[in-house]
Amino acid sequence: MTASIKRIAVIGTGVIGSGWIIRFLANKKTVYVFDPNKEQKKFVLNEITRTQRSVKKFYKINSINRKNLIFAKSIEEAVKDADLIQENVPENESIK
């Protein structure tokens, strides 16, 4: 992953979005996330815990730094100053 990419925004935190979040965190990136469903925060944190052993082995790291994970209150907050935006929402034009 390019070293110049430091801050990443992830919009949508379902199965695909949480996979991206975990990958970015494993690569020591700061990740701002937004999902309109507030219950998704719990899902993301559970996915990090569930996959931690595999991620540590695959990326040869000691742990995922959850301090680099920020749950934004809005899309605007999540994407502000982002070097990369990863969008993971349903293929529905009105949402996009």
RALIN-V937154 format. One record per residue. N is the residue number from 1. RES is the residue in one small letter. PSI is psi as a letter, one per 20 degrees, with the letter a starting at -180 (NA if undefined). NEAR is the number of other C-alpha atoms within 12 Angstrom. D_FIRST is the distance of its C-alpha to the first C-alpha in whole Angstrom. Layout:
n:N res:RES psi:PSI near:NEAR d_first:D_FIRST
n:N res:RES psi:PSI near:NEAR d_first:D_FIRST
This chain:
n:1 res:m psi:p near:14 d_first:0
n:2 res:t psi:p near:13 d_first:4
n:3 res:a psi:h near:11 d_first:6
n:4 res:s psi:i near:11 d_first:9
n:5 res:i psi:o near:19 d_first:8
n:6 res:k psi:g near:22 d_first:10
n:7 res:r psi:p near:30 d_first:12
n:8 res:i psi:p near:39 d_first:12
n:9 res:a psi:p near:41 d_first:15
n:10 res:v psi:o near:44 d_first:16
n:11 res:i psi:o near:38 d_first:19
n:12 res:g psi:o near:38 d_first:21
n:13 res:t psi:k near:38 d_first:21
n:14 res:g psi:b near:31 d_first:22
n:15 res:v psi:g near:20 d_first:21
n:16 res:i psi:g near:21 d_first:18
n:17 res:g psi:g near:32 d_first:17
n:18 res:s psi:h near:38 d_first:18
n:19 res:g psi:g near:27 d_first:15
n:20 res:w psi:g near:31 d_first:13
n:21 res:i psi:g near:46 d_first:14
n:22 res:i psi:g near:42 d_first:14
n:23 res:r psi:g near:32 d_first:10
n:24 res:f psi:g near:36 d_first:9
n:25 res:l psi:h near:36 d_first:11
n:26 res:a psi:h near:32 d_first:11
n:27 res:n psi:j near:29 d_first:7
n:28 res:k psi:k near:27 d_first:10
n:29 res:k psi:q near:32 d_first:10
n:30 res:t psi:p near:33 d_first:13
n:31 res:v psi:o near:43 d_first:14
n:32 res:y psi:p near:43 d_first:17
n:33 res:v psi:q near:46 d_first:19
n:34 res:f psi:p near:38 d_first:22
n:35 res:d psi:p near:33 d_first:24
n:36 res:p psi:h near:20 d_first:28
n:37 res:n psi:o near:20 d_first:29
n:38 res:k psi:h near:18 d_first:29
n:39 res:e psi:i near:16 d_first:30
n:40 res:q psi:h near:22 d_first:26
n:41 res:k psi:g near:27 d_first:25
n:42 res:k psi:g near:17 d_first:27
n:43 res:f psi:g near:23 d_first:25
n:44 res:v psi:g near:35 d_first:22
n:45 res:l psi:h near:28 d_first:23
n:46 res:n psi:h near:20 d_first:25
n:47 res:e psi:h near:27 d_first:22
n:48 res:i psi:g near:32 d_first:20
n:49 res:t psi:g near:20 d_first:23
n:50 res:r psi:h near:17 d_first:23
n:51 res:t psi:i near:23 d_first:20
n:52 res:q psi:g near:27 d_first:20
n:53 res:r psi:g near:19 d_first:21
n:54 res:s psi:g near:20 d_first:19
n:55 res:v psi:g near:26 d_first:16
n:56 res:k psi:g near:22 d_first:17
n:57 res:k psi:g near:14 d_first:18
n:58 res:f psi:g near:16 d_first:15
n:59 res:y psi:i near:20 d_first:12
n:60 res:k psi:l near:14 d_first:15
n:61 res:i psi:r near:18 d_first:15
n:62 res:n psi:h near:16 d_first:19
n:63 res:s psi:r near:24 d_first:18
n:64 res:i psi:p near:33 d_first:16
n:65 res:n psi:o near:26 d_first:17
n:66 res:r psi:i near:24 d_first:19
n:67 res:k psi:i near:15 d_first:20
n:68 res:n psi:j near:24 d_first:16
n:69 res:l psi:o near:31 d_first:18
n:70 res:i psi:p near:28 d_first:20
n:71 res:f psi:o near:34 d_first:22
n:72 res:a psi:q near:26 d_first:23
n:73 res:k psi:i near:19 d_first:27
n:74 res:s psi:r near:21 d_first:26
n:75 res:i psi:g near:24 d_first:24
n:76 res:e psi:g near:18 d_first:24
n:77 res:e psi:g near:21 d_first:23
n:78 res:a psi:g near:31 d_first:20
n:79 res:v psi:i near:27 d_first:19
n:80 res:k psi:p near:21 d_first:20
n:81 res:d psi:j near:18 d_first:18
n:82 res:a psi:p near:24 d_first:15
n:83 res:d psi:h near:21 d_first:12
n:84 res:l psi:p near:26 d_first:11
n:85 res:i psi:p near:29 d_first:14
n:86 res:q psi:o near:29 d_first:14
n:87 res:e psi:p near:28 d_first:18
n:88 res:n psi:m near:25 d_first:19
n:89 res:v psi:r near:23 d_first:23
n:90 res:p psi:q near:16 d_first:26
n:91 res:e psi:m near:10 d_first:26
n:92 res:n psi:o near:8 d_first:29
n:93 res:e psi:h near:7 d_first:30
n:94 res:s psi:h near:7 d_first:31
n:95 res:i psi:g near:13 d_first:29
n:96 res:k psi:NA near:12 d_first:26
